[in-house]
């Protein structure tokens, strides 16, 4: 793929910024947007030019630090997808792509595509959160599940519906009730379903 990039270049927060144009001819459709940026920076470094500053961390669509405005939209043209998970197959061959930092007063520019996210960090440190879905799987530990529900889910996942375990469960329950008769009271005095059906000998045969 041949790509034309118009990228915002700004030395620091006090300097005047401008768009710079770059050409890339060997972009593959399976490259992520940030991998394409890495490729561009490699070319610039070989030429002795200043590389483009941009943020990235997990590159898995989780952290959201790759906050780049691409073609006028945060993280690019796909909804719910972070820039690191935006692949070049989302663009046409010979496309012109405009990349710039987020334009928000709360996030001043540090350099090129890097912004100061201190305002957001203060909210996080104070106990706040931002519920923005970026396309990644939700964190399992953030979803409280009652213990009875989780146990039922594990049992359902393990059971194949053969019915072989039903008699064993009843026999184990009977043996447990005999040992814990004082503590369990009514449960110990109540016959199990297997005993009532005549299919349990009270654990005498080692079932």
C-alpha positions as CSV (number, residue, x, y, z in Angstrom):
1,X,0.0,0.0,0.0
2,X,1.1,3.6,-0.7
3,X,0.1,6.0,2.1
4,X,0.4,9.8,2.3
5,X,0.5,11.0,5.9
6,X,-0.1,14.5,7.1
7,X,1.1,14.6,10.7
8,X,1.1,17.4,13.2
9,X,4.6,18.4,14.3
10,X,5.2,20.6,17.3
11,X,8.5,20.9,19.1
12,X,6.9,21.7,22.5
13,X,3.9,23.3,24.1
14,X,5.2,26.8,23.5
15,X,6.2,26.3,19.8
16,X,4.1,26.9,16.7
17,X,2.9,23.7,15.2
18,X,2.4,22.7,11.6
19,X,1.4,19.7,9.4
20,X,4.3,17.8,7.8
21,X,3.7,15.4,4.8
22,X,5.3,12.0,4.6
23,X,5.1,9.2,2.0
24,X,5.2,5.5,2.8
25,X,5.2,2.9,0.0
26,X,5.6,-0.5,1.7
27,X,2.7,-0.4,4.1
28,X,1.0,-3.8,4.5
29,X,-2.7,-4.1,5.2
30,X,-2.1,-6.2,8.4
31,X,0.0,-3.4,10.0
32,X,-1.6,-1.6,12.9
33,X,-1.6,2.2,12.7
34,X,1.1,2.4,15.4
35,X,3.2,-0.2,13.6
36,X,3.0,2.0,10.5
37,X,4.1,5.0,12.7
38,X,7.1,2.9,13.9
39,X,8.0,2.2,10.3
40,X,7.9,5.9,9.5
41,X,10.0,6.7,12.5
42,X,12.6,4.1,11.4
43,X,12.8,5.8,8.0
44,X,13.2,9.3,9.7
45,X,15.9,8.0,12.0
46,X,17.8,6.5,9.1
47,X,17.7,10.0,7.4
48,X,18.9,11.7,10.6
49,X,15.6,13.5,11.0
50,X,13.6,14.0,14.3
51,X,11.2,11.1,14.8
52,X,7.5,11.7,15.6
53,X,6.6,11.5,19.2
54,X,3.4,9.6,20.1
55,X,2.1,7.7,23.1
56,X,1.6,3.9,23.4
57,X,1.6,1.4,26.1
58,X,-0.3,-2.0,25.9
59,X,-1.0,-1.9,22.2
60,X,-3.8,-4.2,22.9
61,X,-6.8,-1.8,22.9
62,X,-7.0,-1.6,26.7
63,X,-5.1,1.4,28.1
64,X,-6.2,4.1,25.7
65,X,-2.9,5.9,25.9
66,X,-2.6,5.9,22.1
67,X,-4.9,8.9,21.9
68,X,-4.5,10.2,18.4
69,X,-6.9,12.2,16.3
70,X,-7.0,10.3,12.9
71,X,-8.9,11.9,10.0
72,X,-10.8,14.1,12.5
73,X,-12.0,11.3,14.8
74,X,-10.5,10.1,18.1
75,X,-8.5,6.9,17.4
76,X,-9.6,6.8,13.8
77,X,-12.6,5.9,11.6
78,X,-13.7,2.7,13.4
79,X,-16.1,3.1,16.3
80,X,-14.9,1.5,19.6
81,X,-11.4,0.7,18.4
82,X,-8.2,2.2,19.8
83,X,-5.6,3.5,17.4
84,X,-3.3,0.6,18.3
85,X,-5.9,-1.8,17.1
86,X,-6.7,0.2,13.9
87,X,-5.2,-1.8,11.0
88,X,-4.1,-0.3,7.7
89,X,-6.7,-2.4,5.9
90,X,-9.2,0.1,7.1
91,X,-7.8,2.6,4.6
92,X,-7.7,2.6,0.9
93,X,-4.5,2.3,-1.2
94,X,-3.1,5.8,-1.9
95,X,-5.1,7.2,0.9
96,X,-4.2,10.5,2.6
97,X,-4.3,10.2,6.4
98,X,-4.3,13.2,8.8
99,X,-3.0,12.5,12.3
100,X,-3.0,15.1,15.0
101,X,-3.2,15.2,18.8
102,X,-6.5,15.6,20.7
103,X,-7.7,19.1,20.5
104,X,-8.8,19.8,24.1
105,X,-7.9,22.6,26.5
106,X,-7.6,20.0,29.4
107,X,-4.9,18.1,27.4
108,X,-2.2,20.5,26.3
109,X,0.3,19.4,23.7
110,X,3.7,18.2,25.0
111,X,5.3,17.3,21.6
112,X,3.9,16.3,18.2
113,X,1.1,13.8,19.0
114,X,1.8,13.5,22.7
115,X,-0.6,15.3,25.1
116,X,-0.5,16.0,28.8
117,X,-3.1,13.8,30.5
118,X,-2.4,15.0,34.0
119,X,-6.1,16.2,34.4
120,X,-7.3,12.7,33.7
121,X,-4.7,11.1,36.0
122,X,-5.9,13.3,38.9
123,X,-9.5,12.1,38.4
124,X,-8.3,8.4,38.4
125,X,-6.2,9.0,41.5
126,X,-9.2,10.6,43.3
127,X,-11.1,7.4,42.8
128,X,-13.0,8.3,39.6
129,X,-13.2,6.2,36.5
130,X,-14.0,6.6,32.8
131,X,-16.3,4.0,31.3
132,X,-15.2,4.2,27.7
133,X,-15.4,0.9,25.7
134,X,-12.5,0.6,23.4
135,X,-13.3,-2.8,22.0
136,X,-11.3,-4.9,24.4
137,X,-12.8,-7.6,26.7
138,X,-14.1,-6.2,30.1
139,X,-12.0,-6.9,33.2
140,X,-13.5,-10.0,34.9
141,X,-12.7,-8.8,38.4
142,X,-14.8,-5.6,37.8
143,X,-18.0,-7.6,37.4
144,X,-19.3,-8.8,40.8
145,X,-20.8,-12.3,40.6
146,X,-22.7,-13.8,43.6
147,X,-21.1,-17.0,44.8
148,X,-24.1,-19.3,44.3
149,X,-24.3,-18.0,40.7
150,X,-20.6,-18.7,40.0
151,X,-20.9,-22.2,41.6
152,X,-23.9,-23.0,39.4
153,X,-22.0,-21.8,36.3
154,X,-19.1,-24.0,37.1
155,X,-21.4,-27.0,37.6
156,X,-23.2,-26.3,34.4
157,X,-19.9,-26.0,32.5
158,X,-18.7,-29.4,33.9
159,X,-21.9,-31.3,33.5
160,X,-22.6,-33.2,30.3
161,X,-26.1,-34.2,31.3
162,X,-25.4,-38.0,31.5
163,X,-27.2,-38.4,35.0
164,X,-24.5,-40.7,36.4
165,X,-23.6,-38.3,39.2
166,X,-27.0,-38.1,40.7
167,X,-26.9,-41.3,42.7
168,X,-23.4,-40.5,43.9
169,X,-24.4,-37.1,45.1
170,X,-27.3,-38.5,47.1
171,X,-25.0,-41.2,48.7
172,X,-22.4,-38.6,49.6
173,X,-25.1,-36.4,51.1
174,X,-26.4,-39.3,53.2
175,X,-22.9,-40.2,54.5
176,X,-22.2,-36.5,55.3
177,X,-25.5,-36.2,57.1
178,X,-24.7,-39.3,59.3
179,X,-21.4,-37.8,60.3
180,X,-22.8,-34.3,60.9
181,X,-26.2,-35.4,62.4
182,X,-25.9,-33.1,65.4
183,X,-25.0,-30.0,63.4
184,X,-27.4,-30.6,60.6
185,X,-30.4,-31.7,62.6
186,X,-33.4,-31.9,60.2
187,X,-31.2,-32.7,57.2
188,X,-29.8,-35.8,58.9
189,X,-33.3,-37.1,59.9
190,X,-34.7,-36.6,56.4
191,X,-34.1,-39.5,53.9
192,X,-32.5,-38.7,50.7
193,X,-34.2,-39.0,47.3
194,X,-32.1,-42.0,46.5
195,X,-33.1,-43.8,49.8
196,X,-36.7,-43.0,49.1
197,X,-36.4,-44.5,45.7
198,X,-34.7,-47.6,47.1
199,X,-31.5,-47.0,45.2
200,X,-29.2,-46.2,48.1
201,X,-28.0,-48.5,50.9
202,X,-26.8,-45.6,53.2
203,X,-23.2,-45.8,52.0
204,X,-22.7,-49.4,53.2
205,X,-21.4,-50.6,49.8
206,X,-18.8,-47.8,49.6
207,X,-20.7,-45.7,47.0
